[in-house]
Amino acid sequence: MSGLSVLVTVGVACTAALAVVAFMRWVLPAVRKMVHLVDDLAGQPARPGVPAQPGVMERLATIETQQRADLTVRARLDRIESTLTQLDDGQKAIIGRQDKQDHDIQRVAAQLAKFHPDTDPPPHPALP
């Protein structure tokens, strides 16, 4: 082999090596990202000193379970609120009936006072 052919061979080899290195520097970050994506999707088992990392499907199941629990709590709160509203309406109705009865008692007492003007009607326990 002549000196020129050796130089050409060495030059081609160096160029090929540089091309491979440049290609690897360009490809390796993309491959790392893909590996991280697959690890996130699949999850990783626990290792000594490192807790398990759940996969995407496990995380979604956890979120769905939490949402169902939140909906159950929301439904319970809605039922409690409805019951409180019913109790409040019932209390208002009772107070209204009591006011009407107090008015009726005062009216009857006034009518009785017409028949017995010399005696004061007994005070109603609910009235001061």
Protein Blocks (a to p, Z undefined) as FASTA:
>chain_A
ZZklmmmmmmmmmmmmmmmmmmmmmmmmmmmmmmmmmmmmnopaddehiacdddfklmmm
mmmmmmmmmmmmmmmmmmmmmmmmmmmmmmmmmmmmmmmmmmmmmmmmmmmmmmmmmbcc
dddfkbZZ
